Amino acid sequence: MSSHGHPGLERLERRLGPRTRGRVAATALGALLGLGGVAIGIALHSITSGASYAQLVGAVALAMLLGGVPAGIGATVVGWGLGAFIVEDPSWSSVFADRDELLRWATSLLAAAVVVGVGWAMRRGHERAAVAAVEAERSRRRLEAIQELTAGLSAAVRPADVAEVLARGVVEALGARRGSFGLVEGDELVVAESGDGAGPSRSPVRVPLSIRTPLAAAAREGHVVWVERRAELVRAFPDAAGGAGAGSALAVPVRRGGVVIGGMAVDFRESGAVTLERRAVATLAAELGAQALERARLYELERLEAERNGRLQSLTAALAVSLVPADVAAIVREQGIGTAGADAVAVHLVSESGEALELEGASGVDTTSLDRVGRLPLERDSALATAFSRGRASFHPSLATLHPDDPLQPALEAEGLVSAALFPLGASRRVHGVLLLGWRTAQALAPDDRAFAGTFASQSGQALDRAIRYESERTIAETLQQSVLPQALPEVDGVTFAARYLPGEAGVDVGGDWYDAFALADGSIALVVGDVVGKGVQAAATMGQLRNSLRAFASEHNDPGKVVRRLSRMVDALPEAPFATLAYLVLDATRRRCRYVVAGHPPPLLVTPSGTAAYLEEGRSLPLGVDGDAPVEVAEAVLEPGATIVLYTDGLVERRDASLDEGLERVRHTAGSVSASPDTLIDHVLRGVFDGVERDDDVAMLVVRLEPTRSDTLDLQLPADHEGLRRMRAALAEWLADLGADTDLRHDVLLAAWEACANAVEHAQGPASATFSLHASREGALVRVRIADTGSWRGQSGGAGERGLGLPLMRGLMDRVDIVHAGDGTVVVLERRLDAPGSARPAASAGVFADTRAGTTQS
Amino acid sequence: MSDATTTHEQPAVEAIRHSTDVAVLVIHGQADLHTAPELREQLHGVIDGGAFHVVVDLTDATFVDSMTLGVLLGGVKRLRPQGGQLRVVVTQPGLRRIFEITLLDRVFTLFPTREAALDRL
């Protein structure tokens, strides 16, 4: 039976162990030699009729040497004495009576004792030497076996190799009949066995950990187990089927970091073969094995990790380019094979009606045999439906874990699949289908396999979700645009438009947002952005109705207030009483004015060309459908050339994670930070607002910009310094270019204005913050530039030659120059006709070297 | 004024000694009241440095204001006592007209190219 290491027992064994086997044989031999001694005694006596004691001593010595053990000696002495007694029939008295005889006997016995002692000592020494030699030989062999085992283990890279090498190596090292090696996996033991011959090892088998074998006992209990006798073996370990033919058995636990992870067992043909020595070797081999296993495990993990990473990378790469759900499913089927070793992959997608799961396709199996789960109503009790509706993965190491009525079970069985895992396919709250992985060999589906397959499924699900959303977004957007949103934005000179409609990302319901832009009969432009509260078909229908009504009302009334009031009454009268908000603007592009009404809608944003963005906060009215008789306030805004109006729906400014004010401010800030075309502005704002954030709601945007058209006037107010002069020159040059004036005229006007402004700057008086102003206008074919400063030209009429040329130059370049000295400054008016090409008209009155005071008009 | 000149990529006024008694001043870009002090300095420099005649090349100038004309006029006054000439190279009609308007074409001799201006000096 099993026995724990007991110190006393071990000591005893260490002393007796090597000789135990020879004890009986030696005793028998001694007895034999003793009988031989008797025979010799008799023979000697009969020949010599009275053996000399020397002869007797010789016989005894011979017997001693041959017998060699105390038992043999005893038997010899007894045999010799008996022989002497029988042959001589001596009377013991004569011996004790005759002193000589007694002395002879004593001497003889003493000599015999000496010989016995010497013989015993020799025998003992010889025996020790022999034992040592045997021991040395055994150690050498064991060392060799251990070395071989170590070498074999270092070459083993997979845990299965380690198990096999260990099982075989231990058999050799211990001279055992068979060896086995088992690793604990859950409540099972994966056992590799080595046969006693050179035959190939069988593949590992799984047995319950509770099985009654020495191996399982060692692995379970974590200590050395050994059995010395066959009977005991059969009694204590009835499950040790391989034990038939075994006389004794030994099993040691295998540990990793103090934790028992398995066991190693050997059995021997003979009984009592489990020596301390063998136990020590077995323990050492188990330690070596544990180290090798750890190494192999790490290697295996690394390899597995690399393989998994490779798989995921190739999956990600393949999925990145697929935008159609069918493509995604095909990639998942293709790449799924081999994921966590899977032999079969099937993808089910939810049907359009949302009532059933439909087999999209499968790989690694014959799809016809999956027909019985080709269309699976969600109310059916199946693991597939559960994975879909609960959005949770389920693992089935054996099909027995499936519900008996689950149609999946026969389908998988028909394909020879014995293990399966099911994963919902989708992203966050949206599940679109189920991924099935199947295996033809039973799988434990260890946590890391589950995790990896889960990652695979999650990546696939996200790609599928992306593809499906992309498709549905596109479909919705297309449908909406076709039905409600304008086919094209109007084309108006000097006005550019851009618009966008983005459906919400969270759901696929059609929203009630819309925008519209159309030209009115008087040349102004109607701009609308609206939002019907609610989602779906009803909201879309109302939206269409509102849009059409607004177009009709707008054609009848120029006043946006009247249009909105009629619209409000109309909505009020609708039976389902919807509720809508609206921003309606009528833009007069030529006068750069717009009149607007904001009915419960977030305020339109006005962006100036210099990048100042401000909301149009006036013209606020109640939302449509609240009170059809409520007054409607109309506001008016004046726009600069280059100004941009941004209309939008609340989806742009309302976010779950931020307040409305934050949203408005974000839009205002983003829109003001860019000077770009309406199209670019929309992109910029959408990026700035939804940077990585999912849109909860749909968004409509309409952006209109008044192009900075050729302006008939130019107004400048500049500091009276050199920088102001330079800016004047640049601005005026641009304005003149915009007028389409020819090069000469541009040059002449620019130089004349420059001279006037230079004077203004040169003679600016008063505070350091003095300014000058320039107003340029075109009236028909006449260009007029008016320059005013805060200084006076009097008393500085260019006595110095260098400065005196300005006025004659102005007069020469212009058709007319008027200089007016007002109370607080000087005003110069320059005029030049566009149609009369400039010709050199020497300013006759302006003598170059004379005083250049020109004729001036005092006001 | 220095900030005005630094805005020019190249020096607004470039002085070239043509021969022992002839200097050439090339004016680039906008010659206005910002660059006038520099022009004045260069002009006086070459005259004080011994130039008998000065050629002012306005071929590369884009804008010439009255202040620049005044500086040139000052140059003429300095050259006159020694009998030296100030010749102006002006190719653009717009610039030429400035001289005509101010009657300065009668004070300076205008030439269409630098070669012509340097001829027979």
Interface residues (C-beta under 8 A of the other chain):
Chain A: H722 L725 R729 T743 D744 H747 D748 L750 L751 W754 E755 A758 E762 A800 G801 E802 R803 G804 L805 G806 P808 L809 G812 L813 G838 S839 A840 R841 P842 A843 A846 V848
Chain B: M1 D3 A4 D32 L33 H34 A36 F63 D65 S66 M67 L69 G70 V71 L73 G74 K77 P93 G94 R97 I98 E100 I101 T102 L103 L104 V107
